[in-house]
Amino acid sequence: MKASRVAPWVVALTTVAIGWLSLASSGAQQTAAPGANRQAEFGTFPNREFIRLKLDNLKWNATENNKLGVQTAVLEGDPSKPGFYLTINKFPPGVMSRPHTHPDERHCVVLKGTWYTGEGTKEWAPAKEVGLKSGEYMRHPSGGLHYDGAHDEEVWVLISGSGPTRADVLDHGDLFGRIPSAKSSK
């Protein structure tokens, strides 16, 4: 396998490990907190089996019920319930999330394309966006105002966190929008 194909998965596994470590350390600080015993939550082998998934066979669903084509595949857990989750978000070209926050800290690794991200602003600010390429990592702290998405190509982002999660859009409107400079793909 070429190094360029392996690197994103190495980063992704590192991201998951970071998420587990941060969850474990927060559980150690709050011994009575739900989810403190991660293995009890998931179970152990042989009751908990190994899973192997091919990216070509993922089940995709509309993210936050949007009609702009952003989709999510859940690899592990349930983002709407307490506990660890691991998802992939797929952004079509020209679609960005609008400024929002999440109640949980998220760990993100770009799997495909260039993911454009902005932070701390109440509206899209293309001049201040940072483009993250395949294999690059970003942490979204709990409550951090941000937006993200795709410009000219499809983008896949691996996201891990501890649910329940949601996106709280700053102006309470739709989570996703078409960037003003994007050509309509209708």
Phi, psi and omega per residue, in radians:
M1 nan 2.454 3.104
K2 -1.233 2.611 3.135
A3 -1.044 -0.599 -3.122
S4 -1.151 -0.447 3.110
R5 -1.492 -0.443 -3.109
V6 -1.487 -0.653 -3.033
A7 -0.915 -0.819 -3.135
P8 -1.060 -0.609 -3.128
W9 -1.295 -0.586 3.056
V10 -1.106 -0.785 3.117
V11 -1.117 -0.709 -3.135
A12 -1.090 -0.788 3.124
L13 -1.136 -0.637 3.072
T14 -1.105 -0.713 3.117
T15 -1.076 -0.780 3.111
V16 -1.071 -0.742 3.116
A17 -1.079 -0.728 3.102
I18 -1.068 -0.764 3.109
G19 -1.046 -0.767 3.120
W20 -1.106 -0.745 -3.133
L21 -1.120 -0.734 3.137
S22 -1.178 -0.641 3.087
L23 -1.173 -0.712 -3.137
A24 -1.144 -0.707 -3.117
S25 -1.220 -0.637 3.096
S26 -1.206 -0.588 3.078
G27 -1.159 -0.612 3.131
A28 -1.189 -0.580 -3.133
Q29 -1.313 -0.513 -3.122
Q30 -2.131 1.381 -2.993
T31 -1.039 -0.466 -3.119
A32 -1.614 -0.014 -3.080
A33 -1.199 2.526 3.065
P34 -1.069 2.498 3.104
G35 1.449 0.073 -3.109
A36 -1.137 -0.602 3.108
N37 -1.707 1.586 -3.038
R38 -1.076 -0.685 -3.119
Q39 -1.198 -0.630 3.101
A40 -1.133 -0.604 3.130
E41 -1.123 -0.756 -3.065
F42 -1.616 -0.579 -3.019
G43 1.696 3.011 -3.119
T44 -2.250 2.889 3.093
F45 -1.136 2.422 0.209
P46 -1.608 -0.087 3.139
N47 -1.208 -0.483 3.079
R48 -1.880 1.970 -3.021
E49 -1.465 2.839 2.982
F50 -1.242 2.573 3.093
I51 -2.231 2.416 3.022
R52 -2.259 2.243 -3.129
L53 -2.172 2.468 3.028
K54 -1.756 2.336 -3.107
L55 -1.017 -0.504 3.129
D56 -1.201 -0.319 -3.056
N57 -1.928 0.283 -3.125
L58 -1.231 2.621 3.073
K59 -1.644 2.005 -3.093
W60 -1.735 2.416 3.074
N61 -2.274 2.659 3.097
A62 -1.046 2.272 3.123
T63 -1.387 2.228 3.104
E64 0.889 0.597 3.082
N65 0.989 0.494 -3.111
N66 -1.290 2.812 3.123
K67 -2.004 0.268 -3.116
L68 -1.799 0.066 3.037
G69 1.692 0.039 3.078
V70 -1.267 2.262 -3.078
Q71 -2.243 2.709 3.114
T72 -2.244 2.407 2.978
A73 -2.013 2.199 3.116
V74 -1.587 2.099 3.122
L75 -1.597 -0.610 -3.073
E76 -2.654 2.479 3.071
G77 1.306 -2.873 3.120
D78 -2.492 1.886 -3.081
P79 -0.992 -0.350 -3.122
S80 -1.506 -0.092 -3.095
K81 -2.107 2.822 3.105
P82 -1.059 2.464 3.072
G83 2.088 3.046 -3.111
F84 -1.134 2.463 2.995
Y85 -2.402 2.689 3.094
L86 -2.437 2.099 -3.087
T87 -2.306 2.899 2.934
I88 -2.148 2.225 3.020
N89 -1.768 2.383 3.134
K90 -2.042 2.051 3.138
F91 -1.807 2.229 3.024
P92 -1.323 2.816 3.122
P93 -0.971 2.426 3.044
G94 1.409 0.163 -3.118
V95 -2.058 2.258 3.139
M96 -2.218 2.675 2.936
S97 -1.292 2.687 3.069
R98 -1.569 2.817 -3.093
P99 -0.899 2.196 -3.064
H100 -2.711 3.011 3.055
T101 -2.287 2.940 3.029
H102 -2.271 2.606 3.114
P103 -1.316 -0.282 -3.101
D104 -2.005 2.701 3.022
E105 -1.308 2.444 -3.115
R106 -2.150 2.548 3.082
H107 -2.055 2.183 -2.984
C108 -2.197 2.386 3.061
V109 -2.265 2.250 3.112
V110 -1.347 2.180 3.127
L111 -1.711 -0.527 -3.063
K112 -2.641 2.369 3.060
G113 1.442 -2.921 3.069
T114 -2.011 2.097 -3.094
W115 -1.689 2.067 -3.138
Y116 -1.611 2.306 -3.053
T117 -2.294 2.505 3.048
G118 -2.358 2.705 -3.103
E119 -2.488 2.687 3.000
G120 1.159 0.335 -3.138
T121 -2.180 2.613 -3.094
K122 -1.498 -0.053 3.106
E123 -2.611 2.901 3.102
W124 -1.042 2.384 3.112
A125 -2.370 1.362 -3.056
P126 -0.896 -0.612 -3.121
A127 -1.153 -0.371 -3.108
K128 -1.808 0.000 -3.116
E129 -1.228 2.640 3.061
V130 -2.013 2.208 3.101
G131 -1.593 2.162 3.095
L132 -1.856 2.245 -3.103
K133 -1.601 2.935 3.119
S134 -0.870 2.260 -3.138
G135 1.638 -0.085 -3.128
E136 -1.665 2.719 -2.970
Y137 -2.079 2.579 3.010
M138 -2.531 2.408 3.022
R139 -1.792 2.318 3.004
H140 -1.816 1.893 3.117
P141 -1.214 2.641 3.098
S142 -0.942 2.252 3.100
G143 1.406 -0.003 -3.121
G144 -1.336 2.143 -3.131
L145 -1.257 2.222 -3.095
H146 -2.781 3.000 2.976
Y147 -2.604 2.811 -3.082
D148 -2.884 2.868 3.099
G149 2.795 -2.693 -3.008
A150 -2.033 2.539 3.035
H151 -1.736 -1.421 -2.973
D152 -1.844 0.025 -3.080
E153 -2.582 2.817 3.056
E154 -1.166 2.466 -3.113
V155 -2.261 2.371 3.049
W156 -2.042 2.310 -3.137
V157 -2.272 2.204 3.053
L158 -1.463 2.256 -3.081
I159 -2.274 2.270 3.038
S160 -2.180 2.653 3.123
G161 -3.004 -2.964 3.110
S162 -2.170 2.020 -3.069
G163 -1.415 3.072 0.088
P164 -1.322 2.552 3.138
T165 -2.136 2.918 3.074
R166 -2.894 2.955 3.035
A167 -1.958 2.127 3.102
D168 -1.785 1.748 -3.097
V169 -1.260 2.329 -3.036
L170 -0.923 -0.803 -3.112
D171 -1.704 0.201 3.102
H172 1.151 0.266 3.098
G173 -1.546 -2.799 3.113
D174 -1.127 2.544 -3.137
L175 -1.212 -0.649 -3.041
F176 -1.964 2.613 3.083
G177 -2.555 2.838 3.080
R178 -1.545 2.268 -3.119
I179 -1.148 2.476 -3.028
P180 -0.942 -0.587 -3.091
S181 -1.504 -0.101 -3.072
A182 -1.349 2.438 3.064
K183 -1.293 2.431 3.113
S184 -1.217 2.358 -3.131
S185 -1.855 0.483 -3.131
K186 -1.301 nan nan
